[in-house]
């Protein structure tokens, strides 16, 4: 531990965002960076706790105290070598992870000023790329082949791990480019797609093959993969959005969040969308239903389109700002989060449920009737109960985005079963080793757990890669 007293004298310093007037005009990443000196100073705040709760809270088991100390000492390459032992893609997690590690940092639990772990992480990996610490590796091949279906964070992790263990890995992706929700769900202003391209290029140089625009189950059957590969991993994500089946749902102008966000990323990627299919918020009153990160992404994208107004509503109560006694550590803190998108312009409201959509007489949505709800405390470990209050109002809305999460593909039967051949079906429910009903088929990520965090998908990918390796060994 290089500076055992830094946490007493050095305050937390975040890099912050680019100015609002500037960032609202483009889709470049909003987050800034500190210079290398300030970054090392921030790393010195790590207390090297005897029991590192940051490490405990991290789904992939990052060794934060070790690489914080090396960063403080200016040993950037050594810091990266430790970081890459546990994290396949720190350039992703360092940008978009909600940083469970920081929520468990002792400095957060004591003075609400955790070490800037996430920012330090991305600083280390970016230095590694820029300084040439990251070079393609040439694994010794073992003669076995694995097919990975889906190229989101879970699938990429499986592919990366198995490729470096010597397997020939082919990744099948139904969309135009690899990346899954990293590519088509997260706006460029949070994660530049050049960052994904850089990693895909590195994986290709290391031997991973990517076959895009190949929809397994339609263009290619699973039994065909089983005939040509020693194992198959399904990392097909959790893409069935939760719908809002109320009166007027059929009106034009009501979309699921990923229809909007995915299309915008395709446009930025150079794909031409016919004008009649373009979803534009320019000059419109936008209503975002759902108060989570996806809703926030719709807010930021709408602002960049030039929306007339943006309102975001949430059915749950407004959480407290800094500390919530209802969710003490080690629970995830349910506190008010104000994103860069919210800062750019948005009316936020809570305790509102949607009753119905009203049209303009031409088949387009015009207004949304909402109603205030009240919540009663949970009883004996049960869930809180919601009751309508009768207080109704209408909100003007020419464009509505539904951002209410996704249904679990296993529990809700959205994926359910995939066809192996004419006589057999594949049950995607998995065992403790992430193996499906077919001995050679494994599954991981959101396809198993339901929608979750990128870092949890990566953790699932590493676990599944180990299971496949044991199976084939």
C-alpha positions in Angstrom: 0.0 0.0 0.0 1.8 3.1 -1.3 0.0 5.8 0.6 -1.8 4.6 3.7 -3.2 8.0 4.6 -4.4 9.2 1.2 -8.1 8.4 2.0 -7.9 10.9 4.8 -6.5 13.8 2.7 -7.6 13.2 -0.9 -11.3 13.8 -1.7 -13.0 11.8 -4.4 -12.7 13.4 -7.8 -14.8 12.3 -10.7 -14.0 13.1 -14.3 -17.5 14.4 -14.9 -19.3 15.0 -18.2 -18.8 17.2 -21.2 -20.8 20.5 -21.0 -24.5 20.0 -21.7 -24.7 22.5 -24.5 -21.9 20.6 -26.3 -22.9 17.0 -25.7 -26.6 17.4 -26.6 -25.6 18.1 -30.2 -23.8 14.8 -30.8 -23.6 11.1 -29.9 -20.0 11.1 -28.7 -19.3 9.7 -25.3 -20.4 12.2 -22.6 -17.9 11.1 -19.9 -14.5 12.8 -19.7 -11.2 11.5 -18.3 -8.7 12.8 -15.7 -5.1 13.3 -16.6 -2.8 10.5 -15.5 -1.5 12.3 -12.5 -4.9 12.9 -11.0 -5.9 9.4 -11.9 -3.0 8.0 -9.9 -3.9 10.3 -7.0 -7.4 8.9 -7.0 -6.1 5.4 -7.0 -4.1 6.2 -3.9 -7.4 6.6 -1.9 -7.8 2.8 -1.9 -7.4 1.7 1.8 -6.3 -1.8 0.9 -8.9 -3.1 3.3 -8.2 -6.3 5.2 -11.5 -7.7 3.9 -12.0 -6.0 0.4 -15.8 -5.7 0.1 -15.2 -4.3 -3.4 -13.7 -7.6 -4.5 -16.6 -9.5 -2.7 -19.3 -7.5 -4.5 -17.8 -7.8 -8.0 -19.5 -10.6 -10.0 -16.3 -11.4 -11.8 -14.1 -11.0 -8.7 -11.9 -8.1 -9.8 -8.9 -7.6 -7.5 -9.4 -3.9 -7.1 -7.0 -3.2 -4.2 -4.1 -4.8 -6.1 -4.4 -2.8 -9.3 -5.3 0.4 -7.5 -2.0 0.2 -5.7 -0.1 -0.5 -8.9 -1.9 2.3 -10.6 -1.0 4.7 -7.8 2.7 3.7 -8.2 2.6 4.3 -12.0 2.9 0.7 -12.9 0.2 0.8 -15.5 1.2 -2.4 -17.3 1.3 -4.4 -14.1 -2.1 -3.0 -13.1 -3.5 -4.2 -16.4 -2.1 -7.7 -16.1 -3.9 -8.1 -12.8 -7.1 -6.6 -14.2 -7.2 -8.8 -17.2 -6.9 -11.9 -15.1 -10.5 -11.5 -14.0 -12.1 -9.1 -16.5 -12.2 -10.0 -20.2 -13.4 -6.6 -21.3 -12.7 -3.8 -18.8 -13.2 -1.3 -21.6 -16.9 -2.2 -21.4 -17.4 -2.5 -17.7 -15.3 0.6 -17.0 -17.8 2.6 -19.0 -21.2 1.1 -18.3 -21.0 -1.0 -15.2 -23.1 0.5 -12.3 -20.0 -0.3 -10.1 -21.2 -2.7 -7.5 -17.7 -2.5 -6.2 -18.0 1.2 -5.4 -21.3 0.6 -3.6 -19.4 -1.8 -1.3 -16.3 0.3 -0.9 -15.6 1.1 2.8 -15.2 4.8 1.9 -18.7 4.7 0.5 -20.1 3.0 3.6 -18.4 5.4 5.9 -18.4 8.8 4.2 -20.2 8.2 0.8 -17.1 8.9 -1.2 -15.9 5.6 -2.6 -12.7 5.2 -4.6 -13.3 5.9 -8.3 -12.9 2.2 -9.1 -14.8 2.2 -12.4 -13.1 5.2 -13.8 -9.7 3.9 -12.7 -10.5 0.6 -14.4 -11.2 2.1 -17.8 -8.2 4.4 -17.5 -6.0 1.3 -17.0 -7.3 -0.6 -20.0 -7.2 2.5 -22.3 -3.6 3.0 -21.3 -3.0 -0.7 -22.1 -4.4 -0.3 -25.6 -2.7 3.0 -26.3 0.7 1.9 -25.0 0.7 -1.4 -26.8 0.4 -3.6 -23.7 -2.4 -5.5 -25.4 -1.2 -7.7 -28.2 -2.9 -10.5 -30.0 -2.1 -13.9 -28.5 -1.7 -17.1 -30.6 -3.2 -20.0 -28.6 -2.0 -23.6 -29.1 -5.0 -25.3 -30.7 -6.4 -28.5 -29.2 -8.3 -29.6 -32.3 -11.8 -29.1 -30.9 -14.4 -26.6 -32.1 -17.1 -24.7 -30.2 -20.0 -22.7 -31.6 -21.3 -19.6 -29.6 -24.7 -18.4 -30.5 -25.0 -14.7 -29.7 -22.4 -12.0 -29.4 -23.4 -10.0 -26.4 -21.1 -9.7 -23.4 -21.8 -13.3 -22.3 -21.2 -14.8 -25.7 -18.1 -12.7 -26.3 -16.7 -13.8 -22.9 -17.3 -17.5 -23.7 -15.6 -17.0 -27.1 -12.7 -15.1 -25.6 -12.1 -17.6 -22.8 -12.4 -20.8 -25.0 -10.3 -19.3 -27.8 -7.4 -18.7 -25.4 -7.8 -22.2 -24.1 -7.1 -23.5 -27.6 -10.5 -24.2 -29.0 -11.5 -23.0 -32.5 -14.5 -20.7 -31.8 -17.1 -19.5 -34.2 -19.6 -16.9 -33.0 -23.0 -16.7 -34.8 -24.8 -13.4 -34.6 -28.3 -12.7 -36.0 -27.8 -8.9 -36.3 -25.6 -6.9 -38.7 -22.6 -6.6 -36.3 -21.4 -8.3 -33.2 -21.9 -6.9 -29.7 -25.5 -7.7 -28.8 -27.1 -5.1 -26.5 -23.6 -3.5 -26.2 -24.1 -2.7 -29.8 -27.8 -2.1 -30.3 -29.1 -1.4 -26.8 -26.6 1.1 -25.3 -26.4 4.5 -26.9 -23.1 5.7 -28.4 -22.9 8.6 -25.9 -22.4 6.0 -23.2 -20.4 3.4 -25.2 -18.7 4.3 -28.5 -19.1 1.5 -30.9 -15.5 2.0 -31.9 -14.6 0.5 -28.6 -16.6 -2.7 -29.5 -15.0 -2.8 -33.0 -11.5 -2.6 -31.5 -12.2 -5.6 -29.3 -13.8 -7.6 -32.0 -10.8 -6.9 -34.3 -8.5 -8.2 -31.6 -10.5 -11.3 -31.1 -10.5 -12.0 -34.8 -6.8 -11.6 -35.0 -6.5 -14.1 -32.2 -8.6 -16.6 -34.2 -12.2 -16.2 -33.3 -14.5 -16.3 -36.3 -17.7 -14.1 -36.4 -20.6 -15.0 -38.7 -23.0 -12.0 -38.6 -26.6 -11.9 -40.0 -26.9 -15.6 -39.3 -30.0 -16.4 -37.2 -29.6 -19.8 -35.5 -33.0 -21.4 -35.4 -34.0 -19.8 -38.7 -31.0 -19.6 -41.1 -29.2 -22.4 -39.4 -30.6 -25.2 -37.1 -29.0 -26.2 -33.9 -28.6 -29.8 -34.9 -26.5 -28.6 -37.8 -24.2 -26.9 -35.3 -24.1 -30.1 -33.2 -23.0 -32.1 -36.3 -20.1 -29.8 -36.9 -19.0 -28.6 -33.4 -17.9 -30.4 -30.2 -20.1 -28.1 -28.1 -22.6 -25.3 -28.5 -23.2 -22.3 -26.2 -26.4 -20.4 -26.3 -25.9 -16.8 -25.3 -29.0 -15.4 -27.0 -29.9 -12.8 -24.4 -33.2 -11.7 -23.1 -34.9 -9.6 -25.7 -38.6 -10.0 -25.1 -39.8 -6.6 -23.7 -42.5 -6.4 -21.1 -45.6 -4.9 -22.7 -48.2 -2.5 -21.4 -51.5 -3.9 -22.5 -53.9 -1.0 -21.9 -56.5 0.7 -24.0 -55.0 2.5 -27.0 -51.8 0.4 -27.1 -52.3 -0.2 -30.8 -51.9 3.5 -31.7 -49.0 4.6 -33.8 -46.2 6.3 -32.0 -45.8 3.8 -29.2 -42.6 1.8 -29.2 -40.5 -0.5 -27.1 -37.3 1.2 -26.0 -35.0 -1.1 -28.0 -36.9 -0.4 -31.2 -35.8 3.3 -30.7 -32.3 2.8 -29.3 -31.4 0.0 -31.7 -32.5 1.9 -34.8 -30.6 5.0 -33.7 -27.4 2.9 -33.3 -27.9 1.4 -36.8 -28.3 4.9 -38.2 -25.1 6.0 -36.6 -23.5 2.8 -37.9 -24.3 3.8 -41.5 -27.4 1.7 -42.1 -30.1 3.6 -44.1 -33.5 3.4 -42.6 -36.5 4.3 -44.8 -38.1 7.6 -43.8 -41.5 5.9 -43.1 -39.7 3.6 -40.6 -37.6 6.2 -38.9 -38.5 6.9 -35.2 -37.8 10.5 -34.7 -38.4 12.6 -31.6 -37.7 15.9 -33.2 -40.3 18.5 -32.2 -42.4 16.0 -30.3 -43.7 15.6 -26.8 -42.0 12.4 -25.6 -43.2 10.2 -22.7 -40.8 7.6 -21.3 -42.6 5.0 -19.2 -40.1 3.4 -16.9 -37.6 5.0 -14.6 -34.5 2.8 -15.1 -31.3 3.1 -17.2 -33.0 2.1 -20.4 -35.6 4.9 -19.9 -32.7 7.3 -19.2 -31.1 6.2 -22.5 -34.4 7.1 -24.3 -34.4 10.5 -22.6 -30.8 11.2 -23.8 -31.5 10.0 -27.4 -34.8 12.0 -27.6 -32.9 15.2 -26.4 -30.4 14.7 -29.2 -33.2 14.4 -31.7 -34.5 17.7 -30.7 -37.6 16.7 -28.8 -40.0 19.5 -27.8 -40.4 18.0 -24.3 -39.4 14.8 -22.5 -41.2 13.4 -19.5 -40.2 10.2 -17.7 -42.6 8.5 -15.3 -42.1 5.7 -12.8 -44.7 3.6 -11.0 -42.5 3.3 -7.9 -42.0 6.0 -5.3 -39.1 8.5 -5.6 -36.2 7.1 -3.7 -34.1 9.2 -1.3 -31.1 11.0 -2.7 -28.0 9.7 -0.9 -28.9 6.9 1.5 -31.9 4.7 1.8 -32.4 3.1 5.2 -34.7 0.5 3.5 -31.8 -0.8 1.5 -28.7 -0.8 3.7 -25.5 -2.5 2.7 -25.0 -5.2 1.5 -28.3 -4.7 -0.4 -28.2 -2.7 -3.6 -28.9 0.9 -2.6 -32.2 2.1 -4.0 -31.3 5.8 -4.2 -32.1 8.6 -6.6 -29.9 8.4 -9.7 -29.6 11.4 -11.9 -27.9 10.5 -15.2 -26.2 12.7 -17.7 -29.4 12.3 -19.9 -31.6 13.7 -17.0 -29.3 16.7 -16.7 -29.8 17.5 -20.4 -33.5 18.1 -19.9 -36.3 15.9 -18.5 -39.4 16.1 -16.3 -39.3 13.2 -13.9 -42.3 11.9 -12.0 -43.0 9.0 -9.6 -46.0 7.0 -8.3 -47.8 7.1 -11.7 -49.4 4.2 -13.5 -50.6 4.3 -17.1 -54.3 3.8 -17.6 -54.8 4.3 -21.3 -53.5 5.9 -24.5 -55.7 8.4 -26.4 -55.4 9.0 -30.2 -55.8 12.1 -32.4 -58.5 10.5 -34.5 -55.9 9.5 -37.2 -54.5 6.5 -35.5 -51.6 8.4 -33.7 -51.1 8.7 -30.0 -51.8 12.1 -28.6 -52.3 11.9 -24.9 -51.7 9.4 -22.1 -53.9 9.1 -19.0 -52.0 8.4 -15.9 -53.1 7.9 -12.3 -51.3 8.5 -9.0 -50.8 5.3 -6.9 -50.0 4.8 -3.3 -47.8 2.1 -1.9 -48.3 0.3 1.5 -45.4 -1.2 3.4 -44.6 -4.9 2.9 -45.9 -7.2 5.5 -43.9 -10.1 7.0 -41.3 -10.2 4.2 -43.9 -9.8 1.4 -44.0 -7.3 -1.4 -45.4 -3.8 -1.0 -48.9 -3.3 -2.3 -49.9 -0.7 -4.9 -53.3 1.0 -4.8 -54.8 3.5 -7.3 -55.7 6.8 -5.6 -58.3 8.0 -8.2 -56.2 11.1 -9.0 -56.0 11.0 -12.8 -54.5 13.4 -15.3 -53.4 13.4 -19.0 -49.9 14.0 -20.3 -49.4 15.2 -23.9 -47.4 12.6 -25.8 -46.8 12.3 -29.6 -44.2 9.6 -28.9 -44.1 7.0 -26.2 -41.4 4.6 -25.2 -42.0 1.5 -23.1 -39.0 0.9 -20.8 -40.4 -1.6 -18.3 -37.7 -4.3 -18.5 -37.8 -7.7 -20.1 -39.5 -11.0 -19.3 -37.3 -13.9 -18.2 -36.8 -16.2 -21.2 -36.9 -19.4 -19.1 -39.6 -18.5 -16.6 -41.9 -17.0 -19.1 -41.3 -19.5 -21.9 -40.3 -16.7 -24.3 -37.5 -18.9 -25.6 -38.9 -22.0 -24.1 -37.6 -24.6 -26.5 -35.5 -24.5 -29.7 -35.7 -27.2 -32.4 -32.9 -29.7 -32.5 -34.6 -31.6 -35.3 -38.0 -32.8 -36.4 -38.4 -35.1 -33.5 -36.6 -33.5 -30.6 -36.9 -30.2 -28.7 -34.2 -28.5 -26.7 -35.1 -27.3 -23.2 -33.1 -24.2 -22.4 -33.5 -24.7 -18.6 -30.0 -25.3 -17.3 -28.3 -27.2 -14.5 -25.6 -26.0 -12.2 -23.0 -26.2 -14.9 -25.1 -24.2 -17.3 -25.8 -27.3 -19.4 -29.2 -27.7 -21.2 -31.2 -30.8 -21.9 -28.7 -31.7 -24.6 -25.3 -32.9 -23.4 -23.4 -30.8 -25.9 -25.4 -27.6 -25.5 -24.8 -25.0 -22.8 -26.4 -21.6 -22.1 -25.3 -18.5 -20.2 -26.0 -14.8 -19.6 -29.4 -13.2 -19.7 -30.9 -16.3 -21.6 -30.6 -18.1 -18.3 -30.9 -15.4 -15.6 -33.2 -13.0 -17.3 -32.2 -9.4 -17.9 -29.3 -8.4 -15.7 -26.0 -6.4 -15.7 -23.3 -6.7 -18.3 -20.8 -7.7 -15.7 -23.0 -10.5 -14.5 -23.4 -11.7 -18.1 -19.6 -11.8 -18.3 -19.3 -13.7 -15.0 -21.8 -16.2 -16.4 -19.8 -16.5 -19.6 -16.6 -17.3 -17.7 -18.4 -19.9 -15.6 -19.9 -21.5 -18.8 -16.6 -21.5 -20.6 -15.0 -23.4 -17.7 -17.9 -25.9 -17.8 -17.5 -26.4 -21.5 -13.7 -26.9 -21.1 -14.3 -29.5 -18.4 -16.8 -31.3 -20.5 -14.6 -31.4 -23.6 -11.5 -32.3 -21.5 
